[in-house]
Amino acid sequence: MQVDLLNTMISLFQTYGVQTILLTPPYANMAEVDYGFRQQISGQYSYEHLIHHIESNVQPYIVFDFEDLGCLHYTIFAFPKELQADYPYHYCIIGPVVFQEVTISVFQEFIQKYQVPPELHQDVQEFFNRIPLISSIYVWRSTLHYFIAELLGKQTKFLMADTAAAGTFLPNYRDYPIRQLPSVSISALEARYQAEADLMNAVTLGNTDEALAIHMKWSQFKIAPRNADPIRNMKNLLFVQNTLLRKAAQAGYVHPLHIDHISTQLAIQIENSTSMHQLQILSTTMIRKYCLLVKNYSRQSYTYIVQNCLDYIDFHYQEDLSLDSMAQMHSVTNSYLSALFKKEVGMTITNYINTTRIRQALILLNTTHNSIQSIALHCGFPDANYFTRVFKKYQGMTPKEYRIKIHVN
């Protein structure tokens, strides 16, 4: 149960993009505490003095929350010896996180305070961009304290440590030679672009849950603002996201007409949004919509003839369609097309035609006050009576009964 609790804690924090580092001698992974930031930009930095501070100050059942570099927050605790049979670790470091956005002004203040040379500005900017932003310090610390207290026991004490007591590892940049390669920038950008590629791949496969999980991590990679207006910045980022998702859906063999329709709608929604909250919700809504689009309209698993039939029906459902007309269009026999379509799609062409028409009819019944006769003609049914029979077969009620039901609900 305790091991499960530790894994649950780590998994939960990962969804926020927050790393959990488990340390045991000789502490080979200590550089992960700052993603290798100091070591990579200096080429000389050693984490040994930080290890020394941890070993000297961090005692069992005492959990330290501390701040480093002026805005990075960490939590660190030791595993008591009596628990090391279950947990073969000596220390746990959670973080870094920030509780306020590292704005341009904060960044400028940082580089001036520590006299960071211009050659390192990009590295420092990319480092801060990858630190996850936690919106509520109170919720975050409550969550931390709950898990750690359950893990270590109710006798655990939580202390706020000042920078000196925590063993700050802020280097003196002026003492460091300048490296020619922007290692930290490259590392951060590679991680962000990989998350971006993983997100697109999940959307291409129509995997909503995976796409949303990756999006949570991807969104933690903050991009330096291009505009002083945060809402304008967020809108610009969502326009980029819309483009990426559009290309992912295209890679999932969705017809461009379907993609363009949803892309245009989302672009209008982005531009018409007036708050950060609306835009944040829209960011995940976009992913859900594109994944659903791939699930419903991906043609990847179909042969060329069946792909053409599906797309033609989707775009010409208002016209006079039949197995015979589709077979003639593709210069094959009725029996060949019927067998091929049923094998790949799982239903007959006639059923697919009717399903498509009924789907469009449901949209009109939900969103307009058009007459049943008008809806029937718009959806490709020759008359209202035939439309009613087909509708009842697929929906279990007549169009009129359906309309009454949705208005009552």
Phi, psi and omega in degrees: 000320180293319178297319178298322180296318178297314180295323178296317178300313181298316181296320179297314181293328178297327179295336175270359183080014183264130180274149173238119184254123177258123189247140172211146181306140009268027174058047183295337182261017182300329181297341179294343184301332175230029181058027180074016187303303185293319182295321184284324182279339182258323184078353183235346187296141176239139180270008185296322181291330175293318176301318180298316179298319180296312181296331183277331190246333186269112183250156178303143177069011173238119183254127181256129165257126180217163183246142179223155180057020175086343182208351180274133182246135179233156169233135183221139175211162179258146173275121177299152183301324183291347178256356186287350172291323177275325182239100183281050182229160177260318184220159175228128176242126180248123181131184009275157171225162171237150181254352174223145181299136176279091183283174178301319181294321178295318179297315180298319178297321181295310184292331176286319181299318183258009176051052179286125181293152183305328182298340183256000185300317181296318178300315181295318179298314181294326178298311180293328180297332184270356181281126183294139180262121178259123188287331182232113179295328183288315178295319181298311183290326176297318178296314178303309185296323179298308183297316185291321178296321177293326183287313187262334182123159185290345180283358182296137177249142181246125183235145170268120182259140173283169187301319182294316181294327180285343180084061182303146179240035175287120180279165171269103186301329184293339180273357187259137173288151180277126174278148184283327183263132179283075189300316183293319178301315180298315181298314181294317180294321178298317180296318180294317180291328177292318177298322178297316179295320179295321178297314180298321180296319179296320178292320178302326179272354181072023183269093187296311184299315180294319181297318180292323178295318179292323179300323178301317179288318182299321183291344178285341177278094183284140180256136181306130182298139177263352186217150181288340180272114183296326179292319177297321177299314181296320178299317179298320179295322179289328174297319176296315179299320178300319178295315180298316181292326177297317178291326178294318178294322177297320177295339177272016176063040172265137182298139181305329181296319176296316183296315183296324180298309182288325180297317179295316178300315182292323178299321178294318179297320179299310184293328183276351179291146186238001181217159177296324180298315178300317183291323179295318177295318181297328181301315179281329177300320179301317181296315179301317183295317181290323177296319178295322177300316179295317180300320185275331190232008177293134180250016187299324187270005185252154174289167185301318182295315181293321175304312181298319179297314181300312181295320182296318179295317181300325185262348183231029183297342180282345184271176179281103184244146178199168176302318182297316182292324180289324178293318179297321181299328183253009175056046175227167179282158178301316183294322180294312182294321181299315181293318182295315182295315181297322180295318186273324185264333180090007175209166179284164177299319180300317178297320181293320177300312181294320179299317179296317181293319179294322178300318178291324179295321179298321178299314181292322178295329181277333191242354181226170174251020180300152180291160179300319179298316180296318180294320179301312181293321180296328184265007173096008177268135186293332179205166185293326182295314179295320177301316181297318180297314181293318181300314181296325179298321184269332185248349178080009178202165179280163176303321180296315179298322179296317182295320177297319183296316183290331178285325177293318181288000000 
